Amino acid sequence: MIHIGLYDSPLGPIMMTSDGEALTGLRFGTLNGCASKLPTTHYPLSTKIHRWLDLYFSGCEPDFVPPIAFHGTPFQQRVWQALLDIPYGKTISYGDLAHRISNRSAQAVGQAVGKNPIAIIVPCHRVIGGDGSMTGYAYGLERKRYLLALESKSPALLSSLPRDNEAMWWPS
């Protein structure tokens, strides 16, 4: 059985999916924006995921990772597993990540990072361009900047970001 849950984050709703034993998806938004129509369920794992997200969005580094089940190609799973090794508050370039997993193609790694099904907990937002630039993020560069600012514990950086969630996060 697939379980669906919602989390109300400072960056908008987050939808989580689980097989009941492990987290299988964590994404910003809902299915076609229908948050109120989703058949959400409460299950023991959802409490752990909510606790992790509560800690994270309060500016604390969670000291645990909820059980995760990756569903993708072996290469994608290798990349996603490597994302878990990026320390909280740190970044890595696509090229350096490719080197870490013994792959020569930063582009191939970038494609796998872009397909990461578990946002935030599997920190694809910590991967940046080789020149230090803020590069693609499936949920928008504003969210990526916010997550990196939150981890950097920089109040000045956080306060400089837009606060209007509707205008900032949702395309019209």
N, CA and C atoms as an extended XYZ file, in Angstrom:
516
Properties=species:S:1:pos:R:3:atomname:S:1:resname:S:1:resid:I:1 pbc="F F F"
N         0.835       -1.180        0.000 N   MET     1
C         0.000        0.000        0.000 CA  MET     1
C         0.885        1.251        0.000 C   MET     1
N         0.523        2.213       -0.795 N   ILE     2
C         1.254        3.475       -0.835 CA  ILE     2
C         0.575        4.448        0.124 C   ILE     2
N         1.374        5.048        0.986 N   HIS     3
C         0.879        6.040        1.927 CA  HIS     3
C         1.269        7.419        1.410 C   HIS     3
N         0.371        8.367        1.530 N   ILE     4
C         0.630        9.744        1.129 CA  ILE     4
C         0.430       10.637        2.331 C   ILE     4
N         1.364       11.545        2.536 N   GLY     5
C         1.239       12.502        3.623 CA  GLY     5
C         1.608       13.887        3.141 C   GLY     5
N         1.189       14.887        3.880 N   LEU     6
C         1.508       16.272        3.547 CA  LEU     6
C         2.204       16.923        4.731 C   LEU     6
N         3.102       17.834        4.404 N   TYR     7
C         3.808       18.613        5.421 CA  TYR     7
C         3.737       20.069        4.984 C   TYR     7
N         3.356       20.929        5.906 N   ASP     8
C         3.263       22.358        5.603 CA  ASP     8
C         4.592       23.017        5.953 C   ASP     8
N         5.407       23.300        4.947 N   SER     9
C         6.729       23.878        5.167 CA  SER     9
C         6.702       25.383        4.910 C   SER     9
N         7.760       26.083        5.315 N   PRO    10
C         7.851       27.511        5.003 CA  PRO    10
C         7.922       27.787        3.499 C   PRO    10
N         8.186       26.763        2.718 N   LEU    11
C         8.314       26.906        1.267 CA  LEU    11
C         7.111       26.362        0.522 C   LEU    11
N         6.040       26.106        1.233 N   GLY    12
C         4.845       25.550        0.624 CA  GLY    12
C         4.674       24.098        1.000 C   GLY    12
N         3.574       23.481        0.546 N   PRO    13
C         3.300       22.095        0.925 CA  PRO    13
C         4.342       21.135        0.361 C   PRO    13
N         4.615       20.118        1.149 N   ILE    14
C         5.505       19.038        0.735 CA  ILE    14
C         4.690       17.752        0.792 C   ILE    14
N         4.709       17.008       -0.294 N   MET    15
C         4.026       15.726       -0.336 CA  MET    15
C         5.043       14.621       -0.130 C   MET    15
N         4.709       13.687        0.749 N   MET    16
C         5.587       12.546        0.978 CA  MET    16
C         4.851       11.266        0.636 C   MET    16
N         5.580       10.334        0.072 N   THR    17
C         5.027        9.026       -0.227 CA  THR    17
C         5.893        7.972        0.444 C   THR    17
N         5.241        6.894        0.825 N   SER    18
C         5.932        5.835        1.538 CA  SER    18
C         5.288        4.503        1.210 C   SER    18
N         6.073        3.463        1.338 N   ASP    19
C         5.515        2.117        1.205 CA  ASP    19
C         5.092        1.584        2.574 C   ASP    19
N         5.164        2.456        3.579 N   GLY    20
C         4.801        2.075        4.942 CA  GLY    20
C         6.018        1.732        5.788 C   GLY    20
N         7.088        1.326        5.125 N   GLU    21
C         8.310        0.986        5.842 CA  GLU    21
C         9.439        1.961        5.546 C   GLU    21
N         9.401        2.585        4.381 N   ALA    22
C        10.455        3.513        3.988 CA  ALA    22
C         9.858        4.653        3.160 C   ALA    22
N        10.508        5.797        3.260 N   LEU    23
C        10.136        6.960        2.473 CA  LEU    23
C        10.524        6.700        1.019 C   LEU    23
N         9.593        6.905        0.095 N   THR    24
C         9.882        6.684       -1.321 CA  THR    24
C         9.834        7.974       -2.132 C   THR    24
N         9.252        9.026       -1.566 N   GLY    25
C         9.189       10.297       -2.273 CA  GLY    25
C         8.948       11.448       -1.322 C   GLY    25
N         9.570       12.579       -1.617 N   LEU    26
C         9.370       13.810       -0.853 CA  LEU    26
C         9.547       14.935       -1.856 C   LEU    26
N         8.438       15.619       -2.159 N   ARG    27
C         8.511       16.638       -3.195 CA  ARG    27
C         7.694       17.850       -2.794 C   ARG    27
N         8.132       19.005       -3.269 N   PHE    28
C         7.371       20.226       -3.043 CA  PHE    28
C         6.131       20.188       -3.916 C   PHE    28
N         5.030       20.670       -3.368 N   GLY    29
C         3.783       20.701       -4.109 CA  GLY    29
C         2.969       19.456       -3.844 C   GLY    29
N         1.879       19.359       -4.557 N   THR    30
C         0.984       18.213       -4.439 CA  THR    30
C         0.633       17.752       -5.835 C   THR    30
N        -0.115       16.700       -5.932 N   LEU    31
C        -0.536       16.212       -7.237 CA  LEU    31
C        -1.470       17.226       -7.876 C   LEU    31
N        -0.991       17.914       -8.869 N   ASN    32
C        -1.763       18.940       -9.573 CA  ASN    32
C        -2.343       19.989       -8.637 C   ASN    32
N        -1.662       20.252       -7.518 N   GLY    33
C        -2.109       21.276       -6.584 CA  GLY    33
C        -3.357       20.920       -5.808 C   GLY    33
N        -3.729       19.668       -5.751 N   CYS    34
C        -4.975       19.251       -5.098 CA  CYS    34
C        -4.727       18.781       -3.662 C   CYS    34
N        -4.093       19.592       -2.845 N   ALA    35
C        -3.746       19.189       -1.482 CA  ALA    35
C        -4.957       18.732       -0.690 C   ALA    35
N        -6.062       19.435       -0.802 N   SER    36
C        -7.228       19.099        0.014 CA  SER    36
C        -7.924       17.826       -0.456 C   SER    36
N        -7.617       17.357       -1.650 N   LYS    37
C        -8.291       16.175       -2.181 CA  LYS    37
C        -7.455       14.910       -2.050 C   LYS    37
N        -6.218       15.025       -1.551 N   LEU    38
C        -5.367       13.851       -1.428 CA  LEU    38
C        -5.837       12.967       -0.280 C   LEU    38
N        -5.879       11.651       -0.504 N   PRO    39
C        -6.257       10.748        0.576 CA  PRO    39
C        -5.048       10.499        1.482 C   PRO    39
N        -4.751       11.423        2.372 N   THR    40
C        -3.574       11.274        3.214 CA  THR    40
C        -3.844       10.269        4.320 C   THR    40
N        -2.779        9.612        4.731 N   THR    41
C        -2.884        8.622        5.789 CA  THR    41
C        -1.836        8.913        6.842 C   THR    41
N        -2.159        8.565        8.074 N   HIS    42
C        -1.164        8.668        9.144 CA  HIS    42
C        -0.614        7.267        9.377 C   HIS    42
N         0.672        7.158        9.404 N   TYR    43
C         1.322        5.876        9.617 CA  TYR    43
C         2.571        6.154       10.438 C   TYR    43
N         3.109        5.158       11.138 N   PRO    44
C         4.232        5.412       12.047 CA  PRO    44
C         5.410        6.150       11.414 C   PRO    44
N         5.747        5.836       10.191 N   LEU    45
C         6.881        6.491        9.543 CA  LEU    45
C         6.633        7.981        9.324 C   LEU    45
N         5.370        8.372        9.118 N   SER    46
C         5.090        9.789        8.876 CA  SER    46
C         5.487       10.646       10.074 C   SER    46
N         5.381       10.110       11.267 N   THR    47
C         5.796       10.846       12.465 CA  THR    47
C         7.295       11.133       12.415 C   THR    47
N         8.084       10.143       12.002 N   LYS    48
C         9.538       10.331       11.893 CA  LYS    48
C         9.885       11.361       10.825 C   LYS    48
N         9.184       11.308        9.707 N   ILE    49
C         9.463       12.241        8.613 CA  ILE    49
C         9.093       13.661        9.037 C   ILE    49
N         7.944       13.812        9.685 N   HIS    50
C         7.532       15.134       10.195 CA  HIS    50
C         8.552       15.649       11.205 C   HIS    50
N         9.028       14.793       12.077 N   ARG    51
C        10.028       15.206       13.080 CA  ARG    51
C        11.302       15.682       12.388 C   ARG    51
N        11.755       14.946       11.368 N   TRP    52
C        12.962       15.331       10.634 CA  TRP    52
C        12.759       16.714       10.005 C   TRP    52
N        11.631       16.901        9.334 N   LEU    53
C        11.356       18.181        8.667 CA  LEU    53
C        11.188       19.317        9.678 C   LEU    53
N        10.553       19.051       10.818 N   ASP    54
C        10.428       20.070       11.874 CA  ASP    54
C        11.805       20.529       12.340 C   ASP    54
N        12.689       19.564       12.600 N   LEU    55
C        14.055       19.918       13.021 CA  LEU    55
C        14.753       20.729       11.936 C   LEU    55
N        14.685       20.240       10.715 N   TYR    56
C        15.374       20.891        9.605 CA  TYR    56
C        14.904       22.327        9.427 C   TYR    56
N        13.601       22.537        9.344 N   PHE    57
C        13.093       23.882        9.099 CA  PHE    57
C        13.202       24.799       10.315 C   PHE    57
N        13.539       24.244       11.478 N   SER    58
C        13.809       25.097       12.644 CA  SER    58
C        15.271       25.536       12.657 C   SER    58
N        16.045       25.093       11.659 N   GLY    59
C        17.446       25.482       11.548 CA  GLY    59
C        18.405       24.522       12.224 C   GLY    59
N        17.911       23.374       12.645 N   CYS    60
C        18.764       22.368       13.295 CA  CYS    60
C        19.109       21.262       12.301 C   CYS    60
N        20.272       20.692       12.484 N   GLU    61
C        20.650       19.547       11.667 CA  GLU    61
C        20.055       18.290       12.296 C   GLU    61
N        19.141       17.614       11.604 N   PRO    62
C        18.581       16.382       12.166 CA  PRO    62
C        19.683       15.347       12.401 C   PRO    62
N        19.565       14.612       13.496 N   ASP    63
C        20.607       13.638       13.835 CA  ASP    63
C        20.225       12.216       13.423 C   ASP    63
N        19.266       12.102       12.529 N   PHE    64
C        18.857       10.800       12.020 CA  PHE    64
C        18.331       10.987       10.598 C   PHE    64
N        18.275        9.898        9.872 N   VAL    65
C        17.679        9.895        8.537 CA  VAL    65
C        16.579        8.842        8.575 C   VAL    65
N        15.351        9.225        8.221 N   PRO    66
C        14.292        8.211        8.216 CA  PRO    66
C        14.609        7.121        7.195 C   PRO    66
N        14.044        5.941        7.363 N   PRO    67
C        14.283        4.880        6.373 CA  PRO    67
C        13.880        5.352        4.974 C   PRO    67
N        14.744        5.058        4.009 N   ILE    68
C        14.558        5.506        2.627 CA  ILE    68
C        14.628        4.300        1.697 C   ILE    68
N        13.777        4.276        0.691 N   ALA    69
C        13.846        3.256       -0.363 CA  ALA    69
C        13.946        3.987       -1.697 C   ALA    69
N        15.074        3.807       -2.369 N   PHE    70
C        15.271        4.417       -3.676 CA  PHE    70
C        14.726        3.503       -4.763 C   PHE    70
N        14.006        4.090       -5.711 N   HIS    71
C        13.528        3.345       -6.873 CA  HIS    71
C        14.026        4.085       -8.109 C   HIS    71
N        15.029        3.523       -8.746 N   GLY    72
C        15.628        4.121       -9.933 CA  GLY    72
C        16.646        3.156      -10.495 C   GLY    72
N        17.381        3.615      -11.491 N   THR    73
C        18.415        2.761      -12.078 CA  THR    73
C        19.547        2.596      -11.062 C   THR    73
N        20.375        1.580      -11.236 N   PRO    74
C        21.518        1.420      -10.324 CA  PRO    74
C        22.399        2.683      -10.283 C   PRO    74
N        22.600        3.325      -11.441 N   PHE    75
C        23.406        4.546      -11.461 CA  PHE    75
C        22.731        5.655      -10.660 C   PHE    75
N        21.435        5.862      -10.876 N   GLN    76
C        20.721        6.890      -10.117 CA  GLN    76
C        20.809        6.610       -8.614 C   GLN    76
N        20.620        5.369       -8.237 N   GLN    77
C        20.680        5.019       -6.820 CA  GLN    77
C        22.066        5.299       -6.237 C   GLN    77
N        23.107        5.057       -7.020 N   ARG    78
C        24.473        5.344       -6.564 CA  ARG    78
C        24.661        6.845       -6.346 C   ARG    78
N        24.148        7.649       -7.265 N   VAL    79
C        24.235        9.102       -7.132 CA  VAL    79
C        23.438        9.566       -5.915 C   VAL    79
N        22.199        9.083       -5.780 N   TRP    80
C        21.359        9.509       -4.667 CA  TRP    80
C        21.967        9.110       -3.326 C   TRP    80
N        22.572        7.939       -3.275 N   GLN    81
C        23.244        7.511       -2.044 CA  GLN    81
C        24.414        8.446       -1.734 C   GLN    81
N        25.146        8.859       -2.766 N   ALA    82
C        26.273        9.780       -2.567 CA  ALA    82
C        25.802       11.142       -2.065 C   ALA    82
N        24.590       11.560       -2.459 N   LEU    83
C        24.059       12.832       -1.965 CA  LEU    83
C        23.933       12.815       -0.441 C   LEU    83
N        23.613       11.666        0.111 N   LEU    84
C        23.463       11.554        1.572 CA  LEU    84
C        24.776       11.811        2.308 C   LEU    84
N        25.899       11.690        1.595 N   ASP    85
C        27.215       11.913        2.214 CA  ASP    85
C        27.641       13.377        2.218 C   ASP    85
N        26.876       14.250        1.565 N   ILE    86
C        27.226       15.676        1.556 CA  ILE    86
C        26.834       16.252        2.913 C   ILE    86
N        27.792       16.782        3.662 N   PRO    87
C        27.472       17.278        5.002 CA  PRO    87
C        26.500       18.459        4.997 C   PRO    87
N        25.708       18.523        6.034 N   TYR    88
C        24.787       19.633        6.277 CA  TYR    88
C        25.566       20.942        6.217 C   TYR    88
N        25.046       21.904        5.476 N   GLY    89
C        25.690       23.206        5.394 CA  GLY    89
C        26.838       23.297        4.410 C   GLY    89
N        27.141       22.219        3.710 N   LYS    90
C        28.230       22.200        2.730 CA  LYS    90
C        27.657       21.996        1.335 C   LYS    90
N        28.436       22.327        0.333 N   THR    91
C        28.029       22.106       -1.050 CA  THR    91
C        29.128       21.347       -1.782 C   THR    91
N        28.769       20.811       -2.928 N   ILE    92
C        29.712       20.100       -3.778 CA  ILE    92
C        29.311       20.378       -5.230 C   ILE    92
N        30.271       20.393       -6.120 N   SER    93
C        29.950       20.609       -7.531 CA  SER    93
C        29.541       19.280       -8.171 C   SER    93
N        28.841       19.402       -9.290 N   TYR    94
C        28.461       18.198      -10.028 CA  TYR    94
C        29.702       17.406      -10.427 C   TYR    94
N        30.746       18.106      -10.860 N   GLY    95
C        31.984       17.438      -11.257 CA  GLY    95
C        32.644       16.709      -10.099 C   GLY    95
N        32.703       17.343       -8.925 N   ASP    96
C        33.293       16.689       -7.757 CA  ASP    96
C        32.460       15.492       -7.318 C   ASP    96
N        31.140       15.610       -7.429 N   LEU    97
C        30.277       14.483       -7.081 CA  LEU    97
C        30.521       13.334       -8.060 C   LEU    97
N        30.661       13.655       -9.343 N   ALA    98
C        30.952       12.627      -10.345 CA  ALA    98
C        32.272       11.934      -10.012 C   ALA    98
N        33.273       12.712       -9.636 N   HIS    99
C        34.580       12.147       -9.274 CA  HIS    99
C        34.451       11.225       -8.057 C   HIS    99
N        33.677       11.639       -7.077 N   ARG   100
C        33.494       10.829       -5.858 CA  ARG   100
C        32.895        9.469       -6.139 C   ARG   100
N        32.025        9.391       -7.141 N   ILE   101
C        31.413        8.089       -7.438 CA  ILE   101
C        32.094        7.410       -8.627 C   ILE   101
N        33.278        7.905       -8.981 N   SER   102
C        34.076        7.334      -10.073 CA  SER   102
C        33.350        7.341      -11.405 C   SER   102
N        32.714        8.471      -11.695 N   ASN   103
C        32.055        8.636      -12.984 CA  ASN   103
C        32.663        9.863      -13.643 C   ASN   103
N        32.921        9.783      -14.914 N   ARG   104
C        33.579       10.896      -15.603 CA  ARG   104
C        32.628       11.981      -16.071 C   ARG   104
N        31.347       11.722      -16.017 N   SER   105
C        30.399       12.656      -16.599 CA  SER   105
C        29.604       13.433      -15.553 C   SER   105
N        29.975       14.701      -15.398 N   ALA   106
C        29.210       15.568      -14.498 CA  ALA   106
C        27.792       15.732      -15.022 C   ALA   106
N        27.621       15.691      -16.350 N   GLN   107
C        26.293       15.836      -16.941 CA  GLN   107
C        25.410       14.648      -16.559 C   GLN   107
N        25.943       13.435      -16.628 N   ALA   108
C        25.161       12.251      -16.246 CA  ALA   108
C        24.782       12.319      -14.769 C   ALA   108
N        25.718       12.754      -13.943 N   VAL   109
C        25.433       12.907      -12.523 CA  VAL   109
C        24.350       13.962      -12.322 C   VAL   109
N        24.455       15.069      -13.054 N   GLY   110
C        23.451       16.128      -12.958 CA  GLY   110
C        22.061       15.639      -13.326 C   GLY   110
N        21.980       14.792      -14.339 N   GLN   111
C        20.675       14.251      -14.725 CA  GLN   111
C        20.109       13.365      -13.617 C   GLN   111
N        20.960       12.562      -12.987 N   ALA   112
C        20.496       11.703      -11.891 CA  ALA   112
C        20.099       12.542      -10.684 C   ALA   112
N        20.886       13.584      -10.379 N   VAL   113
C        20.548       14.474       -9.267 CA  VAL   113
C        19.175       15.101       -9.519 C   VAL   113
N        18.919       15.503      -10.753 N   GLY   114
C        17.651       16.122      -11.105 CA  GLY   114
C        16.451       15.195      -10.988 C   GLY   114
N        16.693       13.904      -10.943 N   LYS   115
C        15.608       12.935      -10.806 CA  LYS   115
C        15.473       12.408       -9.373 C   LYS   115
N        16.211       13.001       -8.445 N   ASN   116
C        16.129       12.595       -7.045 CA  ASN   116
C        14.676       12.678       -6.570 C   ASN   116
N        14.098       11.550       -6.125 N   PRO   117
C        12.687       11.570       -5.725 CA  PRO   117
C        12.452       12.032       -4.283 C   PRO   117
N        13.537       12.221       -3.521 N   ILE   118
C        13.387       12.544       -2.102 CA  ILE   118
C        14.125       13.849       -1.805 C   ILE   118
N        13.421       14.963       -2.033 N   ALA   119
C        14.021       16.285       -1.817 CA  ALA   119
C        14.378       16.488       -0.353 C   ALA   119
N        15.283       17.392       -0.106 N   ILE   120
C        15.731       17.869        1.200 CA  ILE   120
C        16.450       16.788        1.996 C   ILE   120
N        15.783       15.689        2.325 N   ILE   121
C        16.421       14.630        3.118 CA  ILE   121
C        17.579       14.026        2.339 C   ILE   121
N        17.385       13.809        1.047 N   VAL   122
C        18.471       13.420        0.138 CA  VAL   122
C        18.849       14.739       -0.544 C   VAL   122
N        19.898       15.395       -0.030 N   PRO   123
C        20.130       16.827       -0.290 CA  PRO   123
C        20.689       17.205       -1.655 C   PRO   123
N        19.877       17.057       -2.679 N   CYS   124
C        20.305       17.456       -4.020 CA  CYS   124
C        20.471       18.971       -4.115 C   CYS   124
N        19.871       19.716       -3.196 N   HIS   125
C        20.026       21.179       -3.203 CA  HIS   125
C        21.458       21.605       -2.863 C   HIS   125
N        22.265       20.699       -2.342 N   ARG   126
C        23.656       21.015       -1.978 CA  ARG   126
C        24.618       20.868       -3.143 C   ARG   126
N        24.118       20.515       -4.321 N   VAL   127
C        24.982       20.365       -5.494 CA  VAL   127
C        24.898       21.650       -6.317 C   VAL   127
N        26.071       22.204       -6.617 N   ILE   128
C        26.164       23.487       -7.313 CA  ILE   128
C        27.058       23.364       -8.548 C   ILE   128
N        27.114       24.423       -9.327 N   GLY   129
C        27.963       24.443      -10.514 CA  GLY   129
C        29.439       24.430      -10.141 C   GLY   129
N        30.268       23.998      -11.073 N   GLY   130
C        31.706       23.926      -10.851 CA  GLY   130
C        32.335       25.266      -10.518 C   GLY   130
N        31.710       26.344      -10.960 N   ASP   131
C        32.230       27.684      -10.675 CA  ASP   131
C        31.598       28.278       -9.410 C   ASP   131
N        30.869       27.449       -8.669 N   GLY   132
C        30.232       27.927       -7.443 CA  GLY   132
C        28.866       28.545       -7.669 C   GLY   132
N        28.405       28.526       -8.912 N   SER   133
C        27.120       29.159       -9.215 CA  SER   133
C        25.950       28.284       -8.777 C   SER   133
N        24.846       28.960       -8.531 N   MET   134
C        23.598       28.301       -8.192 CA  MET   134
C        23.025       27.765       -9.500 C   MET   134
N        22.987       26.465       -9.634 N   THR   135
C        22.470       25.873      -10.867 CA  THR   135
C        21.187       25.111      -10.566 C   THR   135
N        20.584       24.575      -11.587 N   GLY   136
C        19.274       23.961      -11.532 CA  GLY   136
C        18.872       23.270      -10.248 C   GLY   136
N        17.601       23.389       -9.953 N   TYR   137
C        16.966       22.681       -8.850 CA  TYR   137
C        15.536       22.439       -9.296 C   TYR   137
N        15.102       21.207       -9.227 N   ALA   138
C        13.782       20.831       -9.745 CA  ALA   138
C        12.651       21.676       -9.165 C   ALA   138
N        12.843       22.213       -7.970 N   TYR   139
C        11.775       22.969       -7.308 CA  TYR   139
C        12.030       24.468       -7.306 C   TYR   139
N        12.971       24.919       -8.113 N   GLY   140
C        13.235       26.346       -8.263 CA  GLY   140
C        14.453       26.810       -7.490 C   GLY   140
N        15.177       27.732       -8.101 N   LEU   141
C        16.389       28.245       -7.466 CA  LEU   141
C        16.098       29.010       -6.182 C   LEU   141
N        14.913       29.632       -6.069 N   GLU   142
C        14.585       30.348       -4.834 CA  GLU   142
C        14.535       29.386       -3.655 C   GLU   142
N        13.942       28.218       -3.882 N   ARG   143
C        13.901       27.218       -2.808 CA  ARG   143
C        15.309       26.730       -2.491 C   ARG   143
N        16.119       26.512       -3.506 N   LYS   144
C        17.484       26.055       -3.295 CA  LYS   144
C        18.249       27.079       -2.454 C   LYS   144
N        18.124       28.352       -2.811 N   ARG   145
C        18.792       29.412       -2.041 CA  ARG   145
C        18.320       29.408       -0.589 C   ARG   145
N        17.017       29.261       -0.390 N   TYR   146
C        16.458       29.248        0.965 CA  TYR   146
C        17.053       28.090        1.771 C   TYR   146
N        17.070       26.878        1.192 N   LEU   147
C        17.578       25.709        1.907 CA  LEU   147
C        19.062       25.875        2.259 C   LEU   147
N        19.843       26.397        1.314 N   LEU   148
C        21.272       26.605        1.589 CA  LEU   148
C        21.472       27.704        2.629 C   LEU   148
N        20.649       28.752        2.576 N   ALA   149
C        20.738       29.827        3.567 CA  ALA   149
C        20.362       29.301        4.949 C   ALA   149
N        19.332       28.479        5.008 N   LEU   150
C        18.916       27.896        6.281 CA  LEU   150
C        20.052       27.077        6.888 C   LEU   150
N        20.703       26.273        6.071 N   GLU   151
C        21.804       25.434        6.552 CA  GLU   151
C        23.031       26.252        6.916 C   GLU   151
N        23.207       27.395        6.270 N   SER   152
C        24.385       28.214        6.567 CA  SER   152
C        24.217       28.976        7.870 C   SER   152
N        22.986       28.949        8.403 N   LYS   153
C        22.665       29.656        9.654 CA  LYS   153
C        22.990       31.138        9.536 C   LYS   153
N        22.683       31.675        8.358 N   SER   154
C        22.926       33.083        8.094 CA  SER   154
C        21.618       33.858        8.163 C   SER   154
N        21.317       34.482        9.318 N   PRO   155
C        20.071       35.238        9.426 CA  PRO   155
C        19.968       36.346        8.376 C   PRO   155
N        21.078       36.982        8.059 N   ALA   156
C        21.044       38.061        7.072 CA  ALA   156
C        20.646       37.517        5.706 C   ALA   156
N        21.190       36.375        5.345 N   LEU   157
C        20.867       35.770        4.065 CA  LEU   157
C        19.403       35.329        4.034 C   LEU   157
N        18.941       34.730        5.106 N   LEU   158
C        17.542       34.295        5.163 CA  LEU   158
C        16.587       35.474        5.105 C   LEU   158
N        16.906       36.538        5.832 N   SER   159
C        15.982       37.676        5.863 CA  SER   159
C        15.944       38.420        4.532 C   SER   159
N        16.953       38.220        3.681 N   SER   160
C        16.968       38.907        2.395 CA  SER   160
C        16.137       38.177        1.341 C   SER   160
N        15.680       36.970        1.658 N   LEU   161
C        14.896       36.205        0.696 CA  LEU   161
C        13.433       36.623        0.746 C   LEU   161
N        12.734       36.550       -0.386 N   PRO   162
C        11.307       36.907       -0.402 CA  PRO   162
C        10.511       36.049        0.572 C   PRO   162
N         9.459       36.599        1.137 N   ARG   163
C         8.631       35.897        2.109 CA  ARG   163
C         7.254       35.531        1.574 C   ARG   163
N         6.849       36.079        0.456 N   ASP   164
C         5.519       35.838       -0.070 CA  ASP   164
C         5.508       34.498       -0.798 C   ASP   164
N         5.128       33.435       -0.076 N   ASN   165
C         5.159       32.087       -0.656 CA  ASN   165
C         4.372       31.979       -1.957 C   ASN   165
N         3.192       32.552       -2.011 N   GLU   166
C         2.379       32.413       -3.211 CA  GLU   166
C         3.071       33.040       -4.426 C   GLU   166
N         3.622       34.216       -4.254 N   ALA   167
C         4.261       34.887       -5.385 CA  ALA   167
C         5.596       34.246       -5.717 C   ALA   167
N         6.293       33.763       -4.698 N   MET   168
C         7.642       33.267       -4.904 CA  MET   168
C         7.669       31.831       -5.440 C   MET   168
N         6.815       30.978       -4.943 N   TRP   169
C         6.981       29.554       -5.199 CA  TRP   169
C         6.058       28.947       -6.233 C   TRP   169
N         4.933       29.559       -6.500 N   TRP   170
C         3.986       28.885       -7.378 CA  TRP   170
C         3.849       29.598       -8.710 C   TRP   170
N         4.147       28.906       -9.800 N   PRO   171
C         3.982       29.535      -11.107 CA  PRO   171
C         2.507       29.767      -11.405 C   PRO   171
N         2.212       30.815      -12.181 N   SER   172
C         0.801       31.082      -12.507 CA  SER   172
C         0.378       30.357      -13.765 C   SER   172
